[in-house]
Amino acid sequence: MSYIQEINDVLSHKYASEPEFLRAVREVLSSIEPVVSANEDKYRQNAILERLVEPERIIVFRVPWIDDKGQVHVNRGYRIQFNSAIGPYKGGLRFHPSVNISILKFLSFEQIFKNSLTGLPIGGGKGGSDFDPHGKSDREVMAFCQSFMNELYKYVGADEDVPAGDIGVGAREIGYLFGQYKRLKNLHEGVLTGKGISYGGSLARTEATGYGLIYMVNEILSHNNDTLAGKRVLVSGSGNVAIFAIEKAQQMGAQVLTCSDSNGTIYDPDGIKLDVVKKIKLERRGRISEYLKEVSTAEYHEGERPWNIPCDIALPCATQNEIEEKDALNLINNGCRYVVEGANMPSSYEAIHEYRRNGIIFMPGKASNAGGVAVSALEMAQNSRRVSWTFEEVDKMLHRIMADIYSKVSSAAEKYGCEGDFMAGANIAGFEKVAEAMMAQGIV
């Protein structure tokens, strides 16, 4: 039995109740098989895979808070510190009712390789809570965030673990979390990223994941003698990633036709009016269906995803498993040639199989949505040096990092005989750096 199969068998029994985590691990292990086979004795001796798939630390805690009516609620908080071989733990906090151990383990495991690909010294982590900020007042969100940080502060720090935002954790939540950390520790340090510009945040951080996604799309297209100009693009989601992917894609001449939220999809055949989306989502925190009130020519498809509309490029920017097999087939049948992920693992295993079978060029999120964490690391650097870079300086560094990631992914795939398989290339390139660091540091 191969080393990888042994690990898969152990995990299947040990974590049978964690499907998202198991899928993420199996995907990575299957991709890195050529590297593991070439170095099996060395990796076995150092228990590289056994240690790679086990978090260094899982922190679980209760979060009591009081709503505006005086009623007490208790949520569950988490922080998974998965791997610190190449730097302090780095990864977002997610506040959403779906949050559980399996989802956070999958996200933090993916984060290890994503962070490695950036070339910056950051390890992998993730955290959050089953708290839902939607519909809560600012005071309620503040009460929850302060209670959450009352426990989390014991385990994070500028050189230990630096969380960021994720689904349900935006500028408001980061501000409340940072304020409580500063109050508890009496330290003004870069313990969180995605902070406001007035208290240590980085210009271009809000735009980074969406812009970075389009920089990756541009790299892929240019290496296929193609351009974004005139391309029909489908985007899912309407949060920061989707909004700024739409913005940059439109700046580069693409025609973006859709955006969505958990209730349904807007299709605008004349191209998404980004100012309307920003007003709904960033100013009012409304639902995307409100788009119809201002753009009469658009269509709203309640309860549907965008993937049944003809396009050239699909950019899933919402959440995991949003493109299933039937969605992938719809994309293929409607002329899609490129799928580049803006969310974390939005394509199901079956969907990825269809991409490969039908010659779709596919870039996984651990490579294509790494722009956010890359600029988070740049924010950490600015905080450490007590400097602030201009938007243009940060954007230029982001563009270079995304081009470097494409080069690493493409080169790794070619080196191990899977040219054009960017999923394998991303996993291999990310893994090799982490494995080398783990071996150098001994059995820890």
Buried (B, 14 or more C-beta within 10 A) or exposed (E): EEBBEEBBEEBEEEBEEBEBBBBBBBBBBEBBBBBBEEBBEEBBEBEBBBBBBBBBEBBEBEBEBBBEEEEEBEBBBBBBBBBBBBBBBBBBBBBBEEBBBBBBBBBBBBBBBBBBBBBBBBBBBBBBBBBBBEEBEEEBBBBBBBBBBBBBBEBBBBEEBBBBBBBBBBBBBBBBBBBBBBEBBEEEBBBBBBBEEEEBBBBBBBBBBBBBBBBBBBBBBEEEEBEBEEBBBBBBBBBBBBBBBBBBBBEBEBBBBBBBBEEBBBBBEEBBBBEBBBBBBBEEEBBBBBBBEEBEEBBBBEEBBBBBBEBBBBBBBBBBBBBBBBBBBBBBEBEBBBBBBBBBBBBBEBBBEBBEEBEBBBBBBBBBBBBBBBBBBBBBBBBEEEEBBEEEBBBEBBBEBBBBBBEBBBBBBEBBEBEEBBBBBBBBBBBBBBBEBBBEEEEE
